[in-house]
Structures are given as structure tokens and as C-alpha cells.
Amino acid sequence: MNAPLRPLHRDDVEIVTLGCRLNAFESEAMRALTRDAALTDAVIVNTCAVTGEAVRQARQAIRRARRERPNAQIIVTGCAAQIDPEAFSGMPEVSRVIGNPEKMRLESYDQNFGPSAERVLVSDIMNVREISPHLIDGFSERTRAYVQVQNGCDHRCTFCVIPYARGNSRSAPAGEVIEQTRRLAANGVPEIVLTGVDLTSWGEDLPGTPKLGALVARILKHVPELPILRLSSLDAIEMDEQLFELVTHHDRVAPYLHLSLQHGDDLILKRMKRRHSRAQAIELCARLKAARPAIALGTDLIAGFPTEDETHFASTLSLIQECGLSFVHAFPYSARAGTPAARMPQVERRVVKERAARLREAGAKALEHHLDKWIGKEAVALVEREGFARLADFTGVKYGPPAPSPVSLRFISHDGANLIGVPA
């Protein structure tokens, strides 16, 4: 689970972002909307709902915001607010709750609302059919920018509540994506990340049902000034051949993929209602590494899914090595009310936490192995903050002395989590 992203500069309107890269994009759009609406003295908490822990973090962020800004309006939005607006509107710290569609509308911020204003502005997400275009000139984070190309999800994994927070899948037209990308590149953004809830479903609702690979090809062709194009999380089973070719053979596509795998056992994958098998995951990773040996792979893995026994778990544990994963986000299963998985036989909580710890340990060893391969080599990295940069394959680097971005570094050691670099 990502920690809250605090703003890089203090403003009358402060935005606290939790969760995914799509939320990061939407927070930047909200920043522009609040400026246009002349909203003042407010904190917006853009929540995540992917796990119970994410919701707990949202509540913590709200209480912290009230302590730090006792007179500010506290506006809560995002996925957790969309799913359970009443729970957040019932918090004494909260001034207003707005849904995911509403947070992208100017009128949601057009007044410094008082006690008489409507406190809950949350509509039925399933009625939303389009992505509203929001052209952004830049991001508070200067290293990279996010471009939303898709939202929502048509799949119904048994553990997931996100479709009920984001609605059904819908795509941004290619022309709008290219224009947004060109606009950011023209303003000097060195890296752009294409993001969405179910990124590989892009195009299924557009005329001609184009694939994501076709969109990536058009961006690379029509925005030649963009140095690096990165992709956010991909569904392994939906990766089209053109996308595979671009990821493995085009040097402006970042050599890193985050694959949505979730588990390593076929029976549990079926109970999760995932659409790939263990063998398909291993085969895709092998193909990727054979075609582009420098590529790094990451994934999310769930420990303790309902009915999981030690044999099922062992299949997930071994998947890290068999897929050659470098970055593993391992987390304990968290039952979400209303999902089919919440009604399945649950694994004892102590066992869930113990298995998650074992997954994290295996993930840490995989990352160390990845870092070992960089020792003695040199590469260019983008500076994210003073003393910390990131390589194109997503590897973090601690370095000194301070240097402008991009910085050329030689890697002399690592601390188990990041490389240690010196000027090349």
C-alpha cells in the first residue's frame, strides 16, 4: 500500500493522495480545478479502497489534516469515498464528501461551502460512460507525469471492490491522449506514465476496438520529443503482440513492467476469477526476458486468500523465482464487504500475516539479486528528490553529491532496497 503523497509545496489548497498512479493524475487535475474555482483554505484527501488498510490510512490522513489545519475545509474524495460516502461524511473532521466523477468537475469546488451546502456529492458510478478530458501542463512531481488513458473495469475479480469505485471500463480517445502527452513533453517532462484501472482494456469501447499497443505506437510516432514512455500495471493475459514488440524492442519504452499476477496457484487464481494461469504468467515473463534481457518485472501478490492452504501458498512463493521478478508488492488478503471472496472460508488471520511476511522476505531477496547485477555498472537516472534517483527499469538509487536531472551514475553497492551511486 502506498503511503500518502504530501504536496511538494504548501498551498491554500493541499491535496493528499493515497493509492494508485491514476489517483496521482486526478489529484493534479483537481489542483487545477481548485485554482480555477478559487477554492481557499482546504485540504482534499484523495482516498484509495483497494484494501482495508488503505481505508484505515485514509481515516488517519483525514484526522491528521484536521489537526494540522484546524480551520480548513476537509474534502474527502476518491475510491473509498465513492464506495462508502456515509462512513466519511459521519466523521466530525469532514466538511464534504465528493465522488470520483464529481472530483473531476469544476462545480464541485466553486464555493467555499458552509453548513447549508450539500455535504455529500456522490452519484452512481455505473452510469458514467466517458472520461472527461483534463489537459495538464505539468505535475508537482517534476520527474514524471501521468496520463490517464482508461478508467473503470469490466472484470469482477472476487476480492476486488474497485469496479464499484470506478465503474465500467471506458477509454480516452487516442487523439486526446496524444495531445496531453505532447503538451507535457513540450513543457520538459522527461518521463510519462500511461495509467488506468485496467490499462490493457484500453480501446475496447472505441470505434474499431484498437489495442493498447496501437496507442503506444501512435504516441511514440507523434511525440518524438518524449524521452521515456512508461506503462503502469498490466493484465498479463491482455498484452497484445504489438505492445509486446514495443516493450521489448523500442528504446523509448521503459524496460520495466508491473504485471498484475496476484497469485501463483491455478485453483486460487480461478477462485479469484483471474483470467490467466500460472503457466501463462511464467511463459510471458520468460518471453519478455528473452526478448529484452535488461527488462525488470514487478507484481502484486496476495497472501492468505480464502481457502489458500500451504501448497497453494508455496506456488505463489515459487512464482517470484520462476518469473524472475525483481519488485514484489506482497500484502495480506483483506476481506472487502460485498465481495464474493468475503463469503468464502477465511484463512486464520495469524496465518495470513505469517505468509505475507514470507512473501515479503522472498521479494526482498529477489530485489537484492536484481541490485547485485547493477554493481560496477553505469547508467543515467532521473532525479526524484535530492539524493535519490530512479533508473529506467524502476531501480532506486541513493547518490551524492547533489546533481541535476538526469544524472549519470556508477553503482558501487546497495543497501538491499536501493543502489548506492557515485558520479560516473
C-alpha positions as CSV (number, residue, x, y, z in Angstrom):
1,M,0.0,0.0,0.0
2,N,1.4,3.4,-0.9
3,A,2.0,6.0,1.8
4,P,0.2,9.3,1.4
5,L,1.8,11.6,-1.1
6,R,2.1,15.0,0.5
7,P,2.3,18.1,-1.7
8,L,5.7,19.4,-2.7
9,H,4.7,22.9,-1.8
10,R,2.3,24.4,0.7
11,D,-0.8,25.9,-0.9
12,D,-4.1,27.3,0.2
13,V,-5.5,24.0,-1.1
14,E,-3.5,21.0,0.0
15,I,-4.1,17.6,-1.7
16,V,-3.1,14.4,0.0
17,T,-3.0,11.5,-2.5
18,L,-3.2,7.8,-1.5
19,G,-3.1,4.8,-3.7
20,C,-2.5,4.4,-7.4
21,R,-1.0,6.4,-10.2
22,L,-4.4,7.2,-11.6
23,N,-5.2,9.0,-8.3
24,A,-1.9,10.9,-8.8
25,F,-3.1,12.1,-12.2
26,E,-6.5,13.0,-10.9
27,S,-5.0,14.9,-7.9
28,E,-3.1,17.1,-10.4
29,A,-6.3,17.7,-12.3
30,M,-8.0,18.6,-9.1
31,R,-5.2,21.1,-8.3
32,A,-6.0,22.9,-11.5
33,L,-9.8,22.8,-10.9
34,T,-9.5,24.2,-7.4
35,R,-7.4,27.1,-8.7
36,D,-10.0,27.8,-11.4
37,A,-12.7,27.7,-8.8
38,A,-10.8,30.0,-6.4
39,L,-11.2,27.5,-3.6
40,T,-9.3,28.5,-0.5
41,D,-8.2,27.1,2.8
42,A,-9.0,23.4,2.1
43,V,-7.4,20.0,2.4
44,I,-8.5,17.4,-0.2
45,V,-7.9,13.7,0.8
46,N,-7.9,11.6,-2.4
47,T,-8.6,8.1,-0.9
48,C,-7.9,4.5,-2.0
49,A,-10.1,1.5,-1.3
50,V,-8.0,-1.4,-2.6
51,T,-7.6,-2.9,0.9
52,G,-8.9,-2.4,4.4
53,E,-5.5,-1.0,5.3
54,A,-6.0,1.7,2.5
55,V,-9.2,2.8,4.1
56,R,-7.6,2.9,7.5
57,Q,-4.8,5.1,6.1
58,A,-7.5,7.4,4.6
59,R,-9.1,7.9,8.0
60,Q,-5.7,8.6,9.5
61,A,-4.9,11.2,6.8
62,I,-8.2,13.0,7.5
63,R,-7.6,13.2,11.2
64,R,-4.1,14.4,10.6
65,A,-5.3,17.0,8.2
66,R,-7.8,18.4,10.8
67,R,-5.0,18.5,13.5
68,E,-2.6,20.4,11.1
69,R,-5.3,22.7,9.6
70,P,-7.9,23.2,12.3
71,N,-9.8,25.9,10.3
72,A,-9.6,24.4,6.8
73,Q,-12.4,22.6,5.0
74,I,-11.6,18.9,4.7
75,I,-12.9,17.4,1.5
76,V,-12.8,13.7,1.1
77,T,-12.9,12.0,-2.4
78,G,-11.5,9.0,-4.2
79,C,-12.4,5.3,-4.3
80,A,-13.1,4.8,-0.5
81,A,-15.4,7.9,-0.5
82,Q,-17.2,6.7,-3.6
83,I,-17.9,3.2,-2.1
84,D,-18.8,4.4,1.4
85,P,-19.7,8.1,1.5
86,E,-21.7,7.8,4.6
87,A,-18.8,6.5,6.7
88,F,-16.7,9.5,5.7
89,S,-19.5,12.1,6.0
90,G,-20.1,10.8,9.5
91,M,-16.5,11.8,10.6
92,P,-16.6,15.1,12.5
93,E,-13.4,16.2,10.8
94,V,-15.0,16.1,7.3
95,S,-16.6,19.1,5.6
96,R,-17.7,17.5,2.3
97,V,-17.5,14.1,0.5
98,I,-17.4,14.0,-3.3
99,G,-17.4,11.0,-5.6
100,N,-15.0,10.0,-8.3
101,P,-16.9,11.6,-11.1
102,E,-17.6,14.7,-9.1
103,K,-14.0,15.3,-8.2
104,M,-13.2,16.0,-11.8
105,R,-15.8,18.7,-12.2
106,L,-15.2,22.4,-11.6
107,E,-18.6,23.0,-10.0
108,S,-17.6,20.7,-7.1
109,Y,-15.1,23.3,-5.9
110,D,-16.9,26.5,-7.0
111,Q,-17.7,27.7,-3.5
112,N,-16.3,27.9,0.0
113,F,-19.2,25.9,1.2
114,G,-20.8,26.5,4.6
115,P,-23.1,24.5,6.9
116,S,-26.0,24.9,4.4
117,A,-24.2,23.3,1.5
118,E,-24.8,19.7,0.5
119,R,-22.2,17.6,2.3
120,V,-22.3,14.5,0.1
121,L,-22.0,14.8,-3.6
122,V,-21.7,11.2,-4.8
123,S,-23.5,9.8,-7.9
124,D,-23.9,6.3,-9.3
125,I,-20.5,5.4,-10.8
126,M,-22.1,2.8,-13.0
127,N,-23.9,5.5,-15.0
128,V,-20.6,7.1,-16.1
129,R,-19.8,6.3,-19.7
130,E,-16.9,8.6,-20.7
131,I,-13.6,10.0,-19.5
132,S,-13.6,13.8,-19.2
133,P,-10.5,15.2,-20.8
134,H,-8.3,17.2,-18.5
135,L,-5.3,18.8,-20.1
136,I,-2.5,19.3,-17.7
137,D,0.7,21.3,-18.4
138,G,2.8,19.8,-15.7
139,F,3.0,17.9,-12.3
140,S,4.1,18.9,-8.9
141,E,6.5,16.0,-9.2
142,R,8.8,17.2,-11.9
143,T,10.4,13.8,-12.7
144,R,7.4,12.2,-14.4
145,A,3.8,12.9,-15.3
146,Y,0.8,10.6,-15.5
147,V,-1.6,10.5,-18.4
148,Q,-5.0,8.8,-17.9
149,V,-5.9,6.7,-20.9
150,Q,-8.5,4.5,-19.3
151,N,-10.8,4.2,-16.2
152,G,-13.0,1.6,-14.7
153,C,-13.0,-2.2,-15.0
154,D,-15.4,-4.7,-16.6
155,H,-13.9,-7.7,-14.8
156,R,-15.1,-8.8,-11.4
157,C,-12.3,-10.4,-9.5
158,T,-13.8,-11.9,-6.4
159,F,-11.6,-9.9,-4.0
160,C,-11.8,-6.5,-5.6
161,V,-14.1,-3.5,-4.9
162,I,-12.5,-1.2,-7.4
163,P,-15.1,-1.6,-10.1
164,Y,-17.7,-0.3,-7.6
165,A,-15.5,2.8,-7.1
166,R,-14.5,3.4,-10.7
167,G,-17.4,2.0,-12.7
168,N,-17.2,0.1,-16.0
169,S,-14.3,0.3,-18.4
170,R,-14.0,3.4,-20.6
171,S,-11.2,4.7,-22.8
172,A,-9.9,8.1,-23.6
173,P,-9.7,8.7,-27.4
174,A,-6.2,8.4,-28.8
175,G,-6.1,11.9,-30.1
176,E,-6.7,13.3,-26.6
177,V,-4.0,11.1,-25.1
178,I,-1.5,12.2,-27.8
179,E,-2.4,15.8,-27.3
180,Q,-1.9,15.5,-23.5
181,T,1.3,13.7,-23.9
182,R,2.6,16.3,-26.4
183,R,1.7,19.1,-24.1
184,L,3.6,17.6,-21.2
185,A,6.6,16.7,-23.3
186,A,6.7,20.2,-24.7
187,N,7.0,21.5,-21.1
188,G,10.1,19.4,-20.5
189,V,8.6,16.4,-18.7
190,P,11.2,13.6,-19.2
191,E,9.0,10.6,-18.5
192,I,5.3,10.0,-19.0
193,V,3.4,7.1,-17.5
194,L,0.2,5.8,-19.1
195,T,-2.2,4.9,-16.4
196,G,-5.7,3.4,-15.9
197,V,-7.6,1.0,-13.7
198,D,-7.4,-1.8,-16.3
199,L,-4.9,-0.4,-18.7
200,T,-4.8,-3.2,-21.2
201,S,-8.6,-2.9,-21.8
202,W,-8.0,0.5,-23.5
203,G,-9.8,0.7,-26.8
204,E,-12.4,-1.9,-26.3
205,D,-15.2,0.7,-26.2
206,L,-13.7,2.8,-29.0
207,P,-14.6,2.6,-32.7
208,G,-12.6,-0.3,-34.3
209,T,-11.7,-1.6,-30.8
210,P,-7.9,-0.7,-31.1
211,K,-5.4,-2.3,-28.7
212,L,-3.1,-0.7,-26.3
213,G,-0.1,-1.5,-28.5
214,A,-1.6,0.7,-31.2
215,L,-1.9,3.6,-28.8
216,V,1.7,3.3,-27.6
217,A,2.9,3.1,-31.2
218,R,1.0,6.4,-32.1
219,I,2.4,8.2,-29.1
220,L,6.0,7.2,-29.9
221,K,5.4,8.3,-33.5
222,H,3.6,11.6,-32.9
223,V,5.5,12.7,-29.8
224,P,9.2,12.1,-30.8
225,E,10.4,14.6,-28.3
226,L,9.3,12.4,-25.3
227,P,12.4,10.6,-23.9
228,I,10.7,7.8,-21.9
229,L,7.2,6.3,-22.0
230,R,6.3,4.1,-19.1
231,L,3.3,1.8,-18.6
232,S,1.5,1.3,-15.3
233,S,0.1,-2.1,-14.2
234,L,-0.8,-4.5,-17.0
235,D,-3.1,-7.5,-17.0
236,A,-0.8,-10.3,-18.3
237,I,-3.4,-12.1,-20.3
238,E,-4.4,-9.0,-22.2
239,M,-1.0,-8.0,-23.5
240,D,-1.3,-7.7,-27.4
241,E,1.5,-8.6,-29.7
242,Q,2.2,-5.1,-30.9
243,L,2.5,-3.9,-27.3
244,F,4.9,-6.9,-26.6
245,E,7.1,-5.8,-29.6
246,L,7.2,-2.2,-28.5
247,V,8.0,-3.0,-24.8
248,T,10.8,-5.4,-25.8
249,H,12.3,-3.6,-28.8
250,H,11.7,0.2,-28.5
251,D,14.4,2.0,-26.5
252,R,12.0,4.9,-25.6
253,V,9.7,2.4,-23.8
254,A,10.9,1.9,-20.2
255,P,12.4,-1.5,-19.6
256,Y,10.0,-2.2,-16.7
257,L,6.6,-3.8,-16.5
258,H,4.4,-4.2,-13.5
259,L,2.2,-7.3,-14.2
260,S,-1.0,-8.0,-12.3
261,L,-0.4,-11.6,-11.2
262,Q,-1.9,-11.7,-7.7
263,H,-1.2,-15.5,-7.0
264,G,0.7,-18.4,-8.3
265,D,-1.7,-21.3,-7.9
266,D,-4.2,-22.2,-10.6
267,L,-7.0,-23.2,-8.2
268,I,-6.7,-19.9,-6.2
269,L,-6.5,-17.9,-9.5
270,K,-9.8,-19.5,-10.5
271,R,-11.4,-18.6,-7.1
272,M,-10.1,-15.1,-7.6
273,K,-11.7,-15.1,-11.0
274,R,-8.5,-14.2,-12.6
275,R,-8.2,-15.0,-16.3
276,H,-4.6,-16.3,-16.6
277,S,-3.0,-19.5,-15.4
278,R,0.3,-20.0,-13.6
279,A,1.9,-21.4,-16.8
280,Q,0.8,-18.4,-18.8
281,A,2.3,-16.0,-16.3
282,I,5.7,-17.9,-16.3
283,E,5.6,-18.1,-20.1
284,L,5.0,-14.4,-20.6
285,C,7.8,-13.4,-18.2
286,A,10.2,-15.8,-20.0
287,R,9.3,-14.3,-23.4
288,L,9.8,-10.8,-22.1
289,K,13.2,-11.5,-20.6
290,A,14.3,-13.5,-23.7
291,A,13.3,-10.6,-26.0
292,R,14.7,-7.8,-23.7
293,P,17.2,-9.2,-21.2
294,A,17.5,-5.8,-19.4
295,I,13.8,-5.6,-18.6
296,A,12.8,-5.7,-14.9
297,L,9.5,-7.1,-13.8
298,G,7.3,-6.4,-10.8
299,T,4.0,-7.6,-9.5
300,D,1.4,-7.6,-6.6
301,L,1.0,-10.9,-4.7
302,I,-1.8,-11.6,-2.2
303,A,-1.1,-13.9,0.8
304,G,-3.8,-15.8,2.6
305,F,-6.6,-15.6,0.0
306,P,-9.7,-17.6,1.3
307,T,-9.2,-21.4,1.1
308,E,-5.5,-21.0,0.5
309,D,-3.5,-23.9,2.1
310,E,0.3,-24.3,2.4
311,T,0.5,-26.0,-1.0
312,H,-1.3,-23.1,-2.7
313,F,0.9,-20.6,-0.9
314,A,4.1,-22.5,-1.9
315,S,3.0,-22.0,-5.6
316,T,2.9,-18.2,-5.1
317,L,6.2,-18.2,-3.2
318,S,8.0,-20.1,-6.0
319,L,6.4,-17.8,-8.7
320,I,8.8,-15.0,-7.7
321,Q,11.8,-17.0,-8.8
322,E,10.2,-18.8,-11.7
323,C,9.0,-15.4,-13.2
324,G,12.3,-13.7,-12.5
325,L,10.6,-10.9,-10.6
326,S,12.6,-8.0,-9.2
327,F,9.9,-5.9,-7.5
328,V,7.3,-7.6,-5.4
329,H,4.5,-5.9,-3.6
330,A,3.3,-8.6,-1.2
331,F,0.3,-7.9,1.1
332,P,-2.1,-9.9,3.3
333,Y,-5.5,-10.6,2.0
334,S,-8.1,-8.2,3.3
335,A,-11.8,-9.1,3.1
336,R,-13.8,-6.3,1.5
337,A,-17.5,-6.3,2.4
338,G,-19.8,-7.2,-0.5
339,T,-17.2,-9.1,-2.5
340,P,-17.6,-12.9,-3.2
341,A,-14.3,-13.6,-1.5
342,A,-15.5,-12.2,1.7
343,R,-18.1,-15.0,1.8
344,M,-15.5,-17.8,1.2
345,P,-13.9,-19.8,4.1
346,Q,-11.3,-17.4,5.5
347,V,-7.7,-18.3,6.4
348,E,-6.8,-17.7,10.1
349,R,-5.5,-14.1,10.4
350,R,-2.3,-15.2,12.1
351,V,-1.5,-17.5,9.1
352,V,-2.3,-14.7,6.6
353,K,0.1,-12.3,8.2
354,E,2.8,-15.0,8.5
355,R,2.5,-15.9,4.8
356,A,2.6,-12.2,3.8
357,A,5.8,-11.8,5.8
358,R,7.3,-14.8,4.0
359,L,6.4,-13.4,0.7
360,R,7.9,-10.0,1.6
361,E,11.1,-11.9,2.6
362,A,11.3,-13.7,-0.7
363,G,10.6,-10.4,-2.5
364,A,13.4,-8.7,-0.6
365,K,15.8,-11.5,-1.7
366,A,14.7,-11.1,-5.3
367,L,15.3,-7.3,-5.2
368,E,18.8,-7.9,-3.7
369,H,19.6,-10.3,-6.6
370,H,18.4,-7.6,-9.0
371,L,20.5,-4.9,-7.3
372,D,23.6,-7.2,-7.3
373,K,23.5,-7.2,-11.1
374,W,23.9,-3.5,-11.3
375,I,27.1,-3.3,-9.1
376,G,30.0,-1.9,-11.1
377,K,27.8,-0.7,-14.0
378,E,26.9,2.8,-15.1
379,A,23.6,4.3,-16.2
380,V,21.6,7.5,-16.4
381,A,18.9,8.1,-13.8
382,L,16.1,10.7,-13.3
383,V,16.3,12.6,-10.0
384,E,13.2,12.3,-7.9
385,R,14.4,14.3,-5.0
386,E,17.7,15.4,-3.7
387,G,20.0,12.4,-3.2
388,F,17.6,9.9,-4.8
389,A,17.1,9.0,-8.4
390,R,15.5,6.1,-10.4
391,L,16.7,4.1,-13.4
392,A,14.5,3.4,-16.4
393,D,14.0,-0.1,-15.0
394,F,12.5,1.4,-11.8
395,T,15.5,0.7,-9.7
396,G,16.0,3.3,-6.9
397,V,19.4,4.9,-6.4
398,K,20.8,6.8,-3.5
399,Y,23.6,9.1,-4.6
400,G,25.7,12.2,-3.7
401,P,26.7,14.9,-4.1
402,P,23.6,16.6,-5.5
403,A,23.3,16.8,-9.2
404,P,20.8,18.0,-11.8
405,S,18.5,15.5,-13.5
406,P,19.2,13.4,-15.4
407,V,22.4,12.2,-13.6
408,S,25.0,9.7,-14.8
409,L,26.0,7.4,-12.0
410,R,28.2,4.4,-11.3
411,F,26.9,1.9,-8.8
412,I,29.3,0.8,-6.1
413,S,27.0,-1.1,-3.7
414,H,23.4,-1.3,-2.4
415,D,21.6,-1.3,0.9
416,G,19.1,-4.1,0.0
417,A,16.5,-1.7,-1.2
418,N,18.3,0.8,-3.4
419,L,21.6,1.1,-5.3
420,I,24.4,3.4,-4.0
421,G,25.7,5.5,-6.8
422,V,28.6,8.0,-7.3
423,P,29.1,10.3,-10.3
424,A,30.2,8.4,-13.4
